[in-house]
Amino acid sequence: MPDRMVTNDDWSNLSQVREMPEIDFDRLYAYRSARLKASLRQAEAAMCLLVSPISLRYALDYRTYALFQSHIPTSYAFVPLDGPVVMHGGYGPMPAVDEVRPSRPVSFFEGGHELDEGARLLADDIVNFLAQIGTDNRRVAAEYINPSLTQALLQRGIEVTDGVRISEQARVIKSQDELDCIRWAIAVAELGIAKLKEAIRPGVTELQLWALLNYANLANNGDWHDGRMLASGPRINPWCQEASPRAVEDGDLVGFDTDMIGPNGYFADISRTMHCGPAKPTKRQKQLYQLAAGEIEHNLKLIRPGITFLELQERALQMPEEFHQNAYSCILHGVGMCDEYPNITPLHRGRNFYDGTIEAGMVLCIESYVGAIGERNGVKLEQQVVVTENGFEMMSSYPLEEALLD
């Protein structure tokens, strides 16, 4: 049975039925390195200290123990404007690293009550590294670090700035190789979605359905899902309830959001809501679904280079007031290796926190959630697109639910 279920399953390996895009990984790494250095140059910083597993993947293609690293950082990298890229405390293959050195304790797991001493040693390492690369620039960008390190650096005359501005800004515009990576991640996600769709029937649990998405991702060398957003029946409204042992019932809506960091570290972020038969969808279920589909269709038409975030917010479809309280947190957001800048909120929640401009090469997700307070049903939909010179190109392709559109 295990052999038939896993090693000889006839569906999970996407490359057996679909050719993966040809990706020039040397060119991919070179592009990402150039983007980081351009971001450092703009910030007038000599180097960046990277800690986030997403940033380490982007800069170094380092993927080892990523979820562990996200809450117990044991590895970090020095990425200079000019000079060698140095990984501290890394494990396994690191194709874009020039040198590997020991790390200092930056987590309580490793440093305990001696974190201050670890910070002092790391500050010394940074000062010595700046001397090694021959720069007199004392500005260092540091990403997600303890206050003790900031204090230690300041005591040594180092100006500390936010490293997230370096790493996040670098990732905004995607190269063709990155877009091909994203297309492949989406194809893997949609393989899992198709199996999930096949499995929906009364009695299957939310967790069993979610496991199909997770299995498809892992079977194709993907990484993880940022959440387990799948809910059915009365749990679909309000949204953001993760998968549970609840068994799906006849007539339920089943909604999910992939939030999937897939092959090569790139993100597939697709939401669909499906109907469980054999009962027919109700009039209200169809109404909610068509409102959600209409919101996404309207907002997609606004996507083009040059439009500002505030213009998008103001011109986005304004939904009826009964749906405001439970509405999704944003109408669109960026994606690349995870949810990324920008994040544009619904107008009824006030002016967006920041402005900016949509540019060609951004990858965006257009969001909708429609569910009224106190009702059983709600609908979550989301499409992923790349901004082109003349508008956008759809990247997600899994079809909407015909039974809810007629």
One Martini backbone bead per residue (centre of mass of N, CA, C, O) as a GRO file, in nm:
protein
  406
    1MET     BB    1   0.056   0.060  -0.024
    2PRO     BB    2   0.283   0.279   0.000
    3ASP     BB    3   0.385   0.240  -0.289
    4ARG     BB    4   0.111   0.331  -0.422
    5MET     BB    5   0.083   0.615  -0.270
    6VAL     BB    6   0.384   0.727  -0.350
    7THR     BB    7   0.616   0.607  -0.547
    8ASN     BB    8   0.351   0.528  -0.760
    9ASP     BB    9   0.224   0.770  -0.820
   10ASP     BB   10   0.031   0.942  -1.100
   11TRP     BB   11   0.061   1.287  -1.015
   12SER     BB   12   0.289   1.455  -0.839
   13ASN     BB   13   0.490   1.468  -1.089
   14LEU     BB   14   0.497   1.723  -1.304
   15SER     BB   15   0.750   1.659  -1.498
   16GLN     BB   16   0.603   1.405  -1.638
   17VAL     BB   17   0.369   1.615  -1.789
   18ARG     BB   18   0.560   1.879  -1.757
   19GLU     BB   19   0.757   2.127  -1.865
   20MET     BB   20   1.008   2.291  -1.743
   21PRO     BB   21   1.143   2.571  -1.733
   22GLU     BB   22   1.421   2.735  -1.858
   23ILE     BB   23   1.674   2.801  -1.616
   24ASP     BB   24   1.917   3.048  -1.545
   25PHE     BB   25   2.084   3.043  -1.253
   26ASP     BB   26   2.319   3.235  -1.293
   27ARG     BB   27   2.141   3.472  -1.387
   28LEU     BB   28   1.962   3.482  -1.140
   29TYR     BB   29   2.181   3.545  -0.928
   30ALA     BB   30   2.292   3.799  -1.067
   31TYR     BB   31   2.036   3.965  -1.052
   32ARG     BB   32   1.996   3.961  -0.744
   33SER     BB   33   2.268   4.087  -0.673
   34ALA     BB   34   2.224   4.354  -0.829
   35ARG     BB   35   1.976   4.444  -0.669
   36LEU     BB   36   2.108   4.460  -0.393
   37LYS     BB   37   2.332   4.664  -0.470
   38ALA     BB   38   2.140   4.888  -0.560
   39SER     BB   39   2.005   4.917  -0.283
   40LEU     BB   40   2.262   4.988  -0.128
   41ARG     BB   41   2.337   5.236  -0.292
   42GLN     BB   42   2.078   5.398  -0.232
   43ALA     BB   43   2.143   5.376   0.093
   44GLU     BB   44   2.449   5.416   0.151
   45ALA     BB   45   2.569   5.122   0.198
   46ALA     BB   46   2.814   4.875   0.260
   47MET     BB   47   2.606   4.670   0.403
   48CYS     BB   48   2.434   4.353   0.473
   49LEU     BB   49   2.239   4.197   0.724
   50LEU     BB   50   2.120   3.871   0.688
   51VAL     BB   51   1.832   3.663   0.826
   52SER     BB   52   1.615   3.601   0.654
   53PRO     BB   53   1.516   3.329   0.472
   54ILE     BB   54   1.432   3.489   0.222
   55SER     BB   55   1.693   3.655   0.185
   56LEU     BB   56   1.886   3.411   0.171
   57ARG     BB   57   1.760   3.296  -0.084
   58TYR     BB   58   1.796   3.540  -0.269
   59ALA     BB   59   2.112   3.589  -0.224
   60LEU     BB   60   2.214   3.250  -0.183
   61ASP     BB   61   2.027   3.001  -0.204
   62TYR     BB   62   1.926   2.955   0.098
   63ARG     BB   63   1.724   2.666   0.258
   64THR     BB   64   1.811   2.583   0.533
   65TYR     BB   65   1.610   2.580   0.793
   66ALA     BB   66   1.392   2.808   0.749
   67LEU     BB   67   1.182   2.788   0.983
   68PHE     BB   68   1.387   2.794   1.206
   69GLN     BB   69   1.516   3.069   1.122
   70SER     BB   70   1.249   3.243   1.170
   71HIS     BB   71   1.279   3.187   1.512
   72ILE     BB   72   1.595   3.061   1.507
   73PRO     BB   73   1.863   3.227   1.453
   74THR     BB   74   2.192   3.089   1.318
   75SER     BB   75   2.204   3.255   1.050
   76TYR     BB   76   2.418   3.470   0.840
   77ALA     BB   77   2.485   3.761   0.623
   78PHE     BB   78   2.736   3.918   0.427
   79VAL     BB   79   2.645   4.197   0.209
   80PRO     BB   80   2.824   4.375  -0.008
   81LEU     BB   81   2.891   4.607  -0.236
   82ASP     BB   82   3.205   4.528  -0.196
   83GLY     BB   83   3.275   4.189  -0.204
   84PRO     BB   84   3.237   3.925  -0.017
   85VAL     BB   85   3.022   3.662   0.045
   86VAL     BB   86   2.919   3.588   0.386
   87MET     BB   87   2.867   3.300   0.571
   88HIS     BB   88   2.708   3.231   0.890
   89GLY     BB   89   2.629   2.913   0.990
   90GLY     BB   90   2.602   2.720   0.761
   91TYR     BB   91   2.425   2.468   0.559
   92GLY     BB   92   2.523   2.328   0.301
   93PRO     BB   93   2.445   2.444   0.006
   94MET     BB   94   2.617   2.755  -0.150
   95PRO     BB   95   2.639   2.894  -0.459
   96ALA     BB   96   2.654   3.229  -0.360
   97VAL     BB   97   2.918   3.175  -0.186
   98ASP     BB   98   3.249   3.265  -0.086
   99GLU     BB   99   3.213   3.228   0.240
  100VAL     BB  100   3.260   3.041   0.550
  101ARG     BB  101   3.156   3.112   0.884
  102PRO     BB  102   3.119   3.157   1.191
  103SER     BB  103   2.884   3.211   1.444
  104ARG     BB  104   2.689   3.407   1.639
  105PRO     BB  105   2.478   3.460   1.894
  106VAL     BB  106   2.119   3.564   1.812
  107SER     BB  107   1.982   3.359   2.003
  108PHE     BB  108   1.855   3.222   2.287
  109PHE     BB  109   1.923   2.930   2.220
  110GLU     BB  110   2.243   3.006   2.202
  111GLY     BB  111   2.285   3.266   2.417
  112GLY     BB  112   2.097   3.348   2.617
  113HIS     BB  113   2.229   3.563   2.869
  114GLU     BB  114   2.475   3.625   2.630
  115LEU     BB  115   2.384   3.824   2.400
  116ASP     BB  116   2.563   4.072   2.442
  117GLU     BB  117   2.829   3.926   2.375
  118GLY     BB  118   2.749   3.837   2.093
  119ALA     BB  119   2.709   4.127   1.987
  120ARG     BB  120   2.999   4.223   2.026
  121LEU     BB  121   3.127   4.014   1.836
  122LEU     BB  122   2.963   4.090   1.582
  123ALA     BB  123   3.055   4.382   1.570
  124ASP     BB  124   3.350   4.311   1.525
  125ASP     BB  125   3.308   4.159   1.260
  126ILE     BB  126   3.200   4.404   1.103
  127VAL     BB  127   3.441   4.591   1.136
  128ASN     BB  128   3.644   4.390   1.006
  129PHE     BB  129   3.499   4.367   0.733
  130LEU     BB  130   3.523   4.660   0.646
  131ALA     BB  131   3.831   4.648   0.643
  132GLN     BB  132   3.863   4.415   0.439
  133ILE     BB  133   3.702   4.583   0.200
  134GLY     BB  134   3.803   4.890   0.215
  135THR     BB  135   3.603   5.075   0.391
  136ASP     BB  136   3.467   5.402   0.523
  137ASN     BB  137   3.187   5.300   0.547
  138ARG     BB  138   2.951   5.314   0.839
  139ARG     BB  139   2.705   5.186   0.687
  140VAL     BB  140   2.452   4.955   0.816
  141ALA     BB  141   2.242   4.695   0.718
  142ALA     BB  142   1.981   4.553   0.927
  143GLU     BB  143   1.806   4.237   0.981
  144TYR     BB  144   1.638   4.132   1.227
  145ILE     BB  145   1.744   4.239   1.526
  146ASN     BB  146   1.885   4.295   1.815
  147PRO     BB  147   1.934   4.562   2.020
  148SER     BB  148   2.222   4.477   2.109
  149LEU     BB  149   2.350   4.516   1.828
  150THR     BB  150   2.291   4.808   1.782
  151GLN     BB  151   2.447   4.907   2.030
  152ALA     BB  152   2.724   4.786   1.954
  153LEU     BB  153   2.754   4.944   1.687
  154LEU     BB  154   2.729   5.231   1.797
  155GLN     BB  155   2.982   5.205   1.988
  156ARG     BB  156   3.160   5.167   1.697
  157GLY     BB  157   3.046   5.387   1.481
  158ILE     BB  158   2.783   5.262   1.363
  159GLU     BB  159   2.547   5.293   1.120
  160VAL     BB  160   2.201   5.206   1.148
  161THR     BB  161   1.990   5.032   0.921
  162ASP     BB  162   1.733   4.905   0.740
  163GLY     BB  163   1.739   4.595   0.576
  164VAL     BB  164   1.451   4.565   0.454
  165ARG     BB  165   1.491   4.786   0.238
  166ILE     BB  166   1.685   4.620   0.073
  167SER     BB  167   1.548   4.339   0.028
  168GLU     BB  168   1.263   4.430  -0.063
  169GLN     BB  169   1.338   4.620  -0.299
  170ALA     BB  170   1.489   4.409  -0.471
  171ARG     BB  171   1.220   4.214  -0.516
  172VAL     BB  172   1.008   4.372  -0.692
  173ILE     BB  173   1.166   4.306  -0.959
  174LYS     BB  174   1.136   4.077  -1.217
  175SER     BB  175   1.267   3.837  -1.390
  176GLN     BB  176   1.236   3.596  -1.620
  177ASP     BB  177   1.333   3.369  -1.434
  178GLU     BB  178   1.138   3.434  -1.204
  179LEU     BB  179   0.877   3.401  -1.364
  180ASP     BB  180   0.927   3.101  -1.426
  181CYS     BB  181   0.928   3.011  -1.133
  182ILE     BB  182   0.639   3.105  -1.074
  183ARG     BB  183   0.494   2.936  -1.286
  184TRP     BB  184   0.578   2.666  -1.160
  185ALA     BB  185   0.453   2.705  -0.884
  186ILE     BB  186   0.166   2.735  -0.992
  187ALA     BB  187   0.147   2.459  -1.127
  188VAL     BB  188   0.175   2.303  -0.862
  189ALA     BB  189  -0.065   2.424  -0.716
  190GLU     BB  190  -0.277   2.337  -0.940
  191LEU     BB  191  -0.238   2.040  -0.896
  192GLY     BB  192  -0.345   2.040  -0.605
  193ILE     BB  193  -0.620   2.166  -0.666
  194ALA     BB  194  -0.726   1.940  -0.846
  195LYS     BB  195  -0.720   1.725  -0.620
  196LEU     BB  196  -0.901   1.871  -0.425
  197LYS     BB  197  -1.149   1.879  -0.605
  198GLU     BB  198  -1.180   1.567  -0.631
  199ALA     BB  199  -1.209   1.530  -0.298
  200ILE     BB  200  -1.475   1.668  -0.280
  201ARG     BB  201  -1.682   1.555  -0.010
  202PRO     BB  202  -1.869   1.413   0.198
  203GLY     BB  203  -1.641   1.367   0.492
  204VAL     BB  204  -1.418   1.531   0.429
  205THR     BB  205  -1.151   1.698   0.546
  206GLU     BB  206  -0.977   1.980   0.565
  207LEU     BB  207  -0.700   1.842   0.617
  208GLN     BB  208  -0.707   1.650   0.376
  209LEU     BB  209  -0.716   1.870   0.162
  210TRP     BB  210  -0.458   2.022   0.243
  211ALA     BB  211  -0.257   1.784   0.208
  212LEU     BB  212  -0.255   1.793  -0.104
  213LEU     BB  213  -0.104   2.058  -0.135
  214ASN     BB  214   0.146   1.981   0.030
  215TYR     BB  215   0.229   1.730  -0.133
  216ALA     BB  216   0.270   1.864  -0.408
  217ASN     BB  217   0.496   2.050  -0.317
  218LEU     BB  218   0.701   1.842  -0.203
  219ALA     BB  219   0.712   1.655  -0.465
  220ASN     BB  220   0.838   1.942  -0.615
  221ASN     BB  221   1.046   2.094  -0.421
  222GLY     BB  222   0.913   2.244  -0.208
  223ASP     BB  223   0.841   2.399   0.097
  224TRP     BB  224   0.584   2.598   0.201
  225HIS     BB  225   0.319   2.725   0.406
  226ASP     BB  226   0.210   3.013   0.567
  227GLY     BB  227  -0.058   2.849   0.578
  228ARG     BB  228  -0.403   2.690   0.644
  229MET     BB  229  -0.620   2.807   0.421
  230LEU     BB  230  -0.907   2.623   0.518
  231ALA     BB  231  -1.266   2.637   0.468
  232SER     BB  232  -1.600   2.542   0.586
  233GLY     BB  233  -1.895   2.646   0.590
  234PRO     BB  234  -1.910   2.816   0.892
  235ARG     BB  235  -1.578   2.871   0.863
  236ILE     BB  236  -1.574   3.082   0.612
  237ASN     BB  237  -1.732   3.278   0.826
  238PRO     BB  238  -1.489   3.418   0.871
  239TRP     BB  239  -1.192   3.467   0.765
  240CYS     BB  240  -0.894   3.308   0.873
  241GLN     BB  241  -0.940   2.990   0.893
  242GLU     BB  242  -0.799   2.710   0.962
  243ALA     BB  243  -0.755   2.401   0.925
  244SER     BB  244  -0.964   2.123   1.015
  245PRO     BB  245  -1.147   1.832   1.123
  246ARG     BB  246  -1.372   1.907   0.959
  247ALA     BB  247  -1.648   1.794   0.791
  248VAL     BB  248  -1.776   1.796   0.497
  249GLU     BB  249  -2.079   1.915   0.352
  250ASP     BB  250  -2.356   1.925   0.199
  251GLY     BB  251  -2.339   2.251   0.041
  252ASP     BB  252  -2.071   2.352   0.079
  253LEU     BB  253  -1.822   2.576   0.118
  254VAL     BB  254  -1.476   2.583  -0.017
  255GLY     BB  255  -1.194   2.753   0.108
  256PHE     BB  256  -0.872   2.884  -0.029
  257ASP     BB  257  -0.509   2.948   0.035
  258THR     BB  258  -0.197   2.866  -0.058
  259ASP     BB  259   0.063   3.011   0.041
  260MET     BB  260   0.319   2.911  -0.160
  261ILE     BB  261   0.639   2.784  -0.119
  262GLY     BB  262   0.808   2.672  -0.377
  263PRO     BB  263   0.990   2.615  -0.615
  264ASN     BB  264   1.282   2.802  -0.570
  265GLY     BB  265   1.112   2.997  -0.357
  266TYR     BB  266   0.835   3.048  -0.494
  267PHE     BB  267   0.517   3.205  -0.527
  268ALA     BB  268   0.182   3.073  -0.465
  269ASP     BB  269  -0.124   3.286  -0.480
  270ILE     BB  270  -0.427   3.114  -0.442
  271SER     BB  271  -0.786   3.153  -0.468
  272ARG     BB  272  -1.064   2.938  -0.378
  273THR     BB  273  -1.414   2.849  -0.433
  274MET     BB  274  -1.611   2.568  -0.350
  275HIS     BB  275  -1.849   2.305  -0.417
  276CYS     BB  276  -2.051   2.075  -0.235
  277GLY     BB  277  -2.196   1.794  -0.311
  278PRO     BB  278  -2.505   1.734  -0.459
  279ALA     BB  279  -2.595   1.990  -0.403
  280LYS     BB  280  -2.707   2.293  -0.483
  281PRO     BB  281  -2.654   2.601  -0.513
  282THR     BB  282  -2.732   2.885  -0.381
  283LYS     BB  283  -2.826   3.200  -0.435
  284ARG     BB  284  -2.626   3.325  -0.227
  285GLN     BB  285  -2.370   3.187  -0.317
  286LYS     BB  286  -2.371   3.308  -0.601
  287GLN     BB  287  -2.373   3.603  -0.524
  288LEU     BB  288  -2.104   3.606  -0.372
  289TYR     BB  289  -1.927   3.498  -0.599
  290GLN     BB  290  -1.993   3.722  -0.812
  291LEU     BB  291  -1.885   3.955  -0.644
  292ALA     BB  292  -1.592   3.856  -0.625
  293ALA     BB  293  -1.537   3.830  -0.929
  294GLY     BB  294  -1.606   4.132  -0.990
  295GLU     BB  295  -1.385   4.263  -0.820
  296ILE     BB  296  -1.144   4.141  -0.968
  297GLU     BB  297  -1.214   4.232  -1.254
  298HIS     BB  298  -1.209   4.535  -1.197
  299ASN     BB  299  -0.914   4.556  -1.071
  300LEU     BB  300  -0.755   4.443  -1.310
  301LYS     BB  301  -0.816   4.691  -1.508
  302LEU     BB  302  -0.608   4.886  -1.338
  303ILE     BB  303  -0.356   4.739  -1.430
  304ARG     BB  304  -0.061   4.947  -1.454
  305PRO     BB  305   0.178   5.136  -1.539
  306GLY     BB  306   0.179   5.433  -1.312
  307ILE     BB  307  -0.007   5.359  -1.107
  308THR     BB  308  -0.112   5.432  -0.804
  309PHE     BB  309  -0.201   5.326  -0.501
  310LEU     BB  310  -0.420   5.546  -0.449
  311GLU     BB  311  -0.566   5.511  -0.715
  312LEU     BB  312  -0.641   5.220  -0.676
  313GLN     BB  313  -0.803   5.255  -0.417
  314GLU     BB  314  -1.013   5.462  -0.537
  315ARG     BB  315  -1.090   5.269  -0.807
  316ALA     BB  316  -1.189   5.053  -0.665
  317LEU     BB  317  -1.418   4.845  -0.577
  318GLN     BB  318  -1.710   4.921  -0.395
  319MET     BB  319  -1.850   4.761  -0.155
  320PRO     BB  320  -2.089   4.676   0.024
  321GLU     BB  321  -2.131   4.742   0.358
  322GLU     BB  322  -2.196   4.444   0.459
  323PHE     BB  323  -1.869   4.364   0.378
  324HIS     BB  324  -1.655   4.533   0.537
  325GLN     BB  325  -1.574   4.387   0.804
  326ASN     BB  326  -1.492   4.102   0.639
  327ALA     BB  327  -1.289   4.199   0.473
  328TYR     BB  328  -1.012   4.201   0.335
  329SER     BB  329  -0.702   4.348   0.405
  330CYS     BB  330  -0.679   4.347   0.083
  331ILE     BB  331  -0.676   4.407  -0.275
  332LEU     BB  332  -0.353   4.408  -0.290
  333HIS     BB  333  -0.033   4.234  -0.364
  334GLY     BB  334   0.278   4.132  -0.344
  335VAL     BB  335   0.507   3.892  -0.510
  336GLY     BB  336   0.762   3.609  -0.484
  337MET     BB  337   0.882   3.457  -0.200
  338CYS     BB  338   0.633   3.619  -0.096
  339ASP     BB  339   0.484   3.838   0.059
  340GLU     BB  340   0.481   4.172  -0.080
  341TYR     BB  341   0.551   4.449  -0.198
  342PRO     BB  342   0.265   4.576  -0.200
  343ASN     BB  343  -0.004   4.718   0.021
  344ILE     BB  344  -0.358   4.737  -0.047
  345THR     BB  345  -0.628   4.882   0.087
  346PRO     BB  346  -0.932   4.943   0.163
  347LEU     BB  347  -1.100   5.239   0.164
  348HIS     BB  348  -1.290   5.188   0.421
  349ARG     BB  349  -0.999   5.183   0.601
  350GLY     BB  350  -0.850   5.399   0.460
  351ARG     BB  351  -0.573   5.530   0.392
  352ASN     BB  352  -0.299   5.438   0.273
  353PHE     BB  353   0.004   5.423   0.433
  354TYR     BB  354   0.118   5.419   0.131
  355ASP     BB  355   0.287   5.511  -0.154
  356GLY     BB  356   0.308   5.448  -0.517
  357THR     BB  357   0.421   5.246  -0.805
  358ILE     BB  358   0.343   5.077  -1.071
  359GLU     BB  359   0.544   4.814  -1.225
  360ALA     BB  360   0.715   4.658  -1.437
  361GLY     BB  361   0.764   4.324  -1.291
  362MET     BB  362   0.547   4.295  -1.115
  363VAL     BB  363   0.388   4.087  -0.867
  364LEU     BB  364   0.035   4.021  -0.828
  365CYS     BB  365  -0.247   4.015  -0.597
  366ILE     BB  366  -0.593   3.968  -0.632
  367GLU     BB  367  -0.851   4.043  -0.396
  368SER     BB  368  -1.129   3.849  -0.232
  369TYR     BB  369  -1.388   3.903   0.021
  370VAL     BB  370  -1.727   3.763   0.076
  371GLY     BB  371  -1.892   3.849   0.393
  372ALA     BB  372  -2.140   3.852   0.619
  373ILE     BB  373  -2.252   3.915   0.911
  374GLY     BB  374  -2.384   3.604   1.037
  375GLU     BB  375  -2.314   3.429   0.807
  376ARG     BB  376  -2.223   3.127   0.661
  377ASN     BB  377  -2.122   3.259   0.400
  378GLY     BB  378  -1.826   3.267   0.180
  379VAL     BB  379  -1.576   3.435  -0.045
  380LYS     BB  380  -1.260   3.328  -0.191
  381LEU     BB  381  -1.040   3.523  -0.406
  382GLU     BB  382  -0.743   3.481  -0.635
  383GLN     BB  383  -0.503   3.654  -0.841
  384GLN     BB  384  -0.211   3.612  -1.052
  385VAL     BB  385   0.021   3.869  -1.167
  386VAL     BB  386   0.189   4.046  -1.429
  387VAL     BB  387   0.345   4.333  -1.504
  388THR     BB  388   0.331   4.518  -1.793
  389GLU     BB  389   0.371   4.764  -2.025
  390ASN     BB  390   0.029   4.740  -2.087
  391GLY     BB  391  -0.035   4.576  -1.798
  392PHE     BB  392  -0.124   4.234  -1.792
  393GLU     BB  393  -0.054   3.893  -1.679
  394MET     BB  394  -0.175   3.594  -1.637
  395MET     BB  395  -0.084   3.324  -1.412
  396SER     BB  396  -0.328   3.221  -1.317
  397SER     BB  397  -0.563   2.928  -1.428
  398TYR     BB  398  -0.766   2.832  -1.247
  399PRO     BB  399  -1.081   2.780  -1.253
  400LEU     BB  400  -1.375   2.871  -1.196
  401GLU     BB  401  -1.697   2.811  -1.058
  402GLU     BB  402  -1.953   2.723  -1.250
  403ALA     BB  403  -2.184   2.666  -1.035
  404LEU     BB  404  -2.145   2.986  -0.930
  405LEU     BB  405  -2.193   3.147  -1.222
  406ASP     BB  406  -2.492   3.066  -1.343
   0.00000   0.00000   0.00000
